[in-house]
Amino acid sequence: MSIAMSQKRLEDKVAIVTGGASGIGASAVHIFHENGAKVVIADIQDRLGQAIADKLGENVCFIHCDVSNEDDISNLVDTTVSIYGKLDIMYNNAGIMDRPVGGIVDAKKSDLERMFGVNLVGAFLGAKHAARVMIPHHKGCILFTASACTSIAGLSSHSYAATKYAILGLAKNLTAELGKYGIRVNCISPYAVVTSVPGITEEQRSKVEQKLSNMGNLKGEILKPECVAMAALYLASDEAYYVSGLNLLVDGGFSVVNPTMIKFANLV
């Protein structure tokens, strides 16, 4: 297949980004828009979402959406198609975290249920309703934000890891089903990313980013939300026209190396 490369890699495409009002989602909204896409921001953070839409202007709109509510998701997809005539890219990015660490004995059922309600149910419903409108056109791209914890243990709480593994399993199953309709399905799995957190200063944020960088494998680099969004841009673009079923790790090689062996090698 010959691909005519464009400076705007998503020219004429229509994309929904859930959780698009902040963090990785907001970065994806900006980068998708810069690359020519018509973008719908879906989030429960109305003020932040509308502010981004107002700032970017033409071809960007905000729709209030609780991803755990199927009526909201159905309305989101139907409204997008009503406004723009189609849906090319569904980026299921919305998600929440609980405690960064914690043992199974201390885990709360309520935390697990809350995490599954947003992270997995939101991803499931987003994929369901995106597929509903993509299947008749025999093309489309469904993306998920998973996590590097799907490739290496010990990076998160058990509840969070369970939701992200479930998303990866969902993506693989969808790949098998939707391939016959020309629909690609992929995951982006980042290492720890510091996003906007209410109450922390820029200096505090920078310190946390530096600590995470020091813990990581790829020295001299700090993982920013924009880097994850650029991975989503690639998977959403025609450059990845034959890429489906991939769990794209954006972790600087963290999940494929044994740091103990590296330290040992430096000692001998």
C-alpha positions as CSV (number, residue, x, y, z in Angstrom):
1,M,0.0,0.0,0.0
2,S,1.4,3.4,-1.0
3,I,0.8,6.2,1.6
4,A,1.1,9.8,0.6
5,M,2.7,11.4,3.6
6,S,1.0,14.6,4.8
7,Q,2.2,17.2,7.2
8,K,-1.2,16.8,8.8
9,R,-1.3,13.1,9.6
10,L,-5.0,13.0,10.5
11,E,-6.3,15.3,7.7
12,D,-10.1,14.9,7.3
13,K,-10.4,12.4,10.2
14,V,-12.9,12.7,13.0
15,A,-11.7,11.6,16.5
16,I,-13.2,11.3,20.0
17,V,-10.9,11.5,22.9
18,T,-12.4,10.5,26.3
19,G,-10.8,12.0,29.3
20,G,-9.8,14.8,26.9
21,A,-10.0,17.7,29.3
22,S,-6.7,17.0,31.1
23,G,-3.5,15.0,31.1
24,I,-2.7,12.5,28.3
25,G,-6.2,13.1,26.8
26,A,-5.7,16.9,26.6
27,S,-2.3,16.4,24.9
28,A,-3.9,14.0,22.4
29,V,-6.7,16.6,21.7
30,H,-4.1,19.2,20.9
31,I,-1.9,17.0,18.8
32,F,-4.8,15.4,16.9
33,H,-6.1,18.9,16.1
34,E,-2.7,20.1,15.0
35,N,-2.6,17.2,12.6
36,G,-5.8,18.0,10.9
37,A,-8.4,16.0,12.8
38,K,-11.9,17.2,13.9
39,V,-11.8,16.4,17.6
40,V,-14.5,15.8,20.1
41,I,-13.4,16.2,23.8
42,A,-15.4,13.9,26.1
43,D,-15.1,14.4,29.8
44,I,-16.9,15.1,33.1
45,Q,-14.7,18.1,33.6
46,D,-16.9,20.6,31.9
47,R,-15.0,23.8,32.6
48,L,-11.6,22.4,31.5
49,G,-13.0,20.6,28.5
50,Q,-14.9,23.6,27.2
51,A,-11.9,25.9,27.8
52,I,-9.8,23.7,25.5
53,A,-12.5,23.6,22.8
54,D,-12.8,27.5,23.0
55,K,-9.0,27.9,22.8
56,L,-8.6,25.6,19.8
57,G,-11.7,26.9,18.1
58,E,-12.8,25.5,14.8
59,N,-13.2,21.7,14.4
60,V,-13.0,21.1,18.2
61,C,-16.0,20.7,20.5
62,F,-16.7,19.5,24.0
63,I,-19.4,17.0,25.0
64,H,-20.1,16.1,28.7
65,C,-19.7,12.4,29.1
66,D,-19.5,10.0,32.0
67,V,-17.8,7.0,30.3
68,S,-19.4,4.6,32.9
69,N,-22.8,5.6,31.7
70,E,-23.9,3.9,28.5
71,D,-26.4,6.6,27.6
72,D,-23.7,9.2,27.8
73,I,-21.4,7.1,25.5
74,S,-24.2,6.4,23.0
75,N,-25.1,10.1,22.9
76,L,-21.4,11.0,22.5
77,V,-20.9,8.8,19.5
78,D,-24.3,9.7,17.9
79,T,-23.7,13.5,18.4
80,T,-20.2,13.2,16.9
81,V,-21.6,11.5,13.8
82,S,-24.4,14.1,13.6
83,I,-22.0,17.0,13.7
84,Y,-19.2,15.6,11.6
85,G,-20.8,12.9,9.5
86,K,-18.6,10.0,10.7
87,L,-16.2,8.6,13.3
88,D,-12.7,7.5,12.3
89,I,-10.9,7.4,15.7
90,M,-12.1,6.4,19.1
91,Y,-9.5,7.0,21.7
92,N,-10.7,5.4,25.0
93,N,-8.3,7.3,27.3
94,A,-10.5,8.2,30.3
95,G,-9.3,6.5,33.5
96,I,-8.7,7.0,37.2
97,M,-6.2,5.7,39.8
98,D,-6.4,4.7,43.4
99,R,-3.5,4.5,45.8
100,P,-0.2,4.2,44.0
101,V,0.8,1.3,46.1
102,G,-0.9,-1.1,48.6
103,G,-1.2,-4.7,49.5
104,I,-4.0,-7.1,48.7
105,V,-4.9,-7.4,52.4
106,D,-5.6,-3.6,52.6
107,A,-7.4,-3.4,49.3
108,K,-11.0,-2.2,49.3
109,K,-13.8,-3.7,47.2
110,S,-15.3,-0.3,46.7
111,D,-12.0,0.9,45.2
112,L,-11.9,-2.1,42.8
113,E,-15.5,-1.5,41.8
114,R,-14.9,2.2,41.2
115,M,-11.8,1.5,39.1
116,F,-13.6,-1.1,37.0
117,G,-16.6,1.2,36.5
118,V,-14.5,3.9,34.9
119,N,-11.4,2.3,33.4
120,L,-12.9,-1.0,32.0
121,V,-16.6,-0.2,31.6
122,G,-15.7,3.1,30.0
123,A,-13.3,1.4,27.6
124,F,-15.8,-1.4,26.9
125,L,-18.7,1.0,26.2
126,G,-16.6,3.3,24.1
127,A,-15.4,0.5,21.9
128,K,-19.0,-0.9,21.6
129,H,-20.5,2.3,20.4
130,A,-17.6,3.2,18.2
131,A,-17.8,-0.2,16.5
132,R,-21.5,0.3,16.0
133,V,-20.9,3.2,13.7
134,M,-17.6,2.1,12.2
135,I,-18.7,-1.4,11.1
136,P,-21.0,-0.2,8.3
137,H,-18.2,1.8,6.8
138,H,-15.6,-1.0,7.1
139,K,-12.9,1.1,8.6
140,G,-11.9,2.8,11.8
141,C,-9.4,2.9,14.6
142,I,-10.1,2.1,18.3
143,L,-7.4,3.0,20.8
144,F,-7.0,2.5,24.5
145,T,-4.7,3.9,27.2
146,A,-3.5,0.9,29.1
147,S,-0.3,0.9,31.2
148,A,3.2,-0.5,31.4
149,C,1.9,-2.5,34.3
150,T,0.5,-4.9,31.7
151,S,4.1,-5.9,30.9
152,I,5.9,-5.7,34.3
153,A,4.5,-6.4,37.8
154,G,4.8,-4.2,40.8
155,L,4.2,-0.8,39.2
156,S,0.7,-0.1,40.6
157,S,-2.0,-1.2,43.0
158,H,-3.7,-4.5,42.3
159,S,-7.0,-2.8,41.4
160,Y,-5.4,-0.6,38.8
161,A,-3.4,-3.4,37.3
162,A,-6.5,-5.6,37.1
163,T,-8.4,-2.9,35.1
164,K,-5.5,-2.3,32.7
165,Y,-4.9,-6.0,32.1
166,A,-8.6,-6.3,31.4
167,I,-8.4,-3.5,28.8
168,L,-5.5,-5.2,27.1
169,G,-7.6,-8.4,26.9
170,L,-10.5,-6.5,25.6
171,A,-8.4,-4.9,22.9
172,K,-7.0,-8.3,21.8
173,N,-10.5,-9.8,21.6
174,L,-11.8,-6.8,19.6
175,T,-8.8,-7.1,17.2
176,A,-9.9,-10.6,16.4
177,E,-13.6,-9.6,15.9
178,L,-13.2,-6.3,14.1
179,G,-10.4,-7.0,11.7
180,K,-12.9,-8.4,9.1
181,Y,-14.5,-4.9,9.1
182,G,-11.2,-3.1,8.5
183,I,-11.2,-1.7,12.0
184,R,-7.8,-1.5,13.8
185,V,-7.6,-1.9,17.6
186,N,-4.5,-1.0,19.6
187,C,-3.3,-0.1,23.1
188,I,-0.8,2.5,24.3
189,S,0.9,1.5,27.6
190,P,2.9,4.3,29.2
191,Y,5.4,4.3,32.1
192,A,4.4,6.6,34.9
193,V,3.3,10.1,33.7
194,V,2.9,13.1,35.9
195,T,-0.3,14.9,34.8
196,S,-2.1,17.9,36.2
197,V,-2.8,17.3,39.9
198,P,-4.8,19.9,41.9
199,G,-2.8,21.4,44.7
200,I,0.8,20.6,43.6
201,T,3.1,23.3,42.4
202,E,5.1,23.2,39.2
203,E,8.3,22.7,41.3
204,Q,6.7,19.7,43.1
205,R,5.6,18.3,39.8
206,S,9.2,18.6,38.3
207,K,10.6,16.9,41.4
208,V,8.3,13.9,41.0
209,E,9.0,13.7,37.2
210,Q,12.8,13.7,37.9
211,K,12.4,10.9,40.5
212,L,10.4,8.8,38.1
213,S,13.0,9.5,35.4
214,N,15.8,8.4,37.7
215,M,13.9,5.2,38.4
216,G,13.4,4.6,34.7
217,N,15.7,2.8,32.3
218,L,16.1,5.6,29.6
219,K,18.3,8.1,31.3
220,G,18.2,11.8,30.5
221,E,14.6,11.8,29.4
222,I,11.3,12.6,31.2
223,L,8.1,11.0,30.0
224,K,5.5,13.7,29.3
225,P,1.8,13.4,28.4
226,E,2.8,14.7,24.9
227,C,5.0,11.7,24.3
228,V,2.1,9.3,24.9
229,A,-0.1,11.4,22.7
230,M,2.4,11.2,19.9
231,A,2.3,7.4,20.1
232,A,-1.5,7.6,19.9
233,L,-1.1,9.9,16.8
234,Y,1.0,7.3,15.1
235,L,-1.5,4.5,15.8
236,A,-4.4,6.7,14.7
237,S,-2.7,7.7,11.4
238,D,-2.6,5.9,8.1
239,E,1.1,5.2,8.8
240,A,-0.1,2.4,11.0
241,Y,-2.6,1.1,8.4
242,Y,-1.6,-2.5,9.1
243,V,-0.9,-2.3,12.8
244,S,-3.6,-3.9,14.9
245,G,-3.6,-5.9,18.2
246,L,-0.5,-4.0,19.4
247,N,0.3,-3.1,23.0
248,L,2.6,-0.2,22.3
249,L,4.9,0.3,25.4
250,V,6.0,3.9,25.9
251,D,8.2,3.1,28.9
252,G,11.8,3.8,27.7
253,G,12.5,0.0,27.8
254,F,11.6,-0.2,31.5
255,S,9.7,-3.4,31.1
256,V,12.3,-5.3,29.2
257,V,15.4,-4.9,31.3
258,N,16.5,-6.3,34.6
259,P,18.0,-3.3,36.6
260,T,19.7,-5.6,39.0
261,M,21.7,-7.1,36.2
262,I,22.6,-3.7,34.8
263,K,23.9,-2.6,38.3
264,F,25.9,-5.9,38.5
265,A,27.4,-5.3,35.1
266,N,28.6,-1.9,36.1
267,L,30.4,-3.3,39.1
268,V,32.5,-5.9,37.3
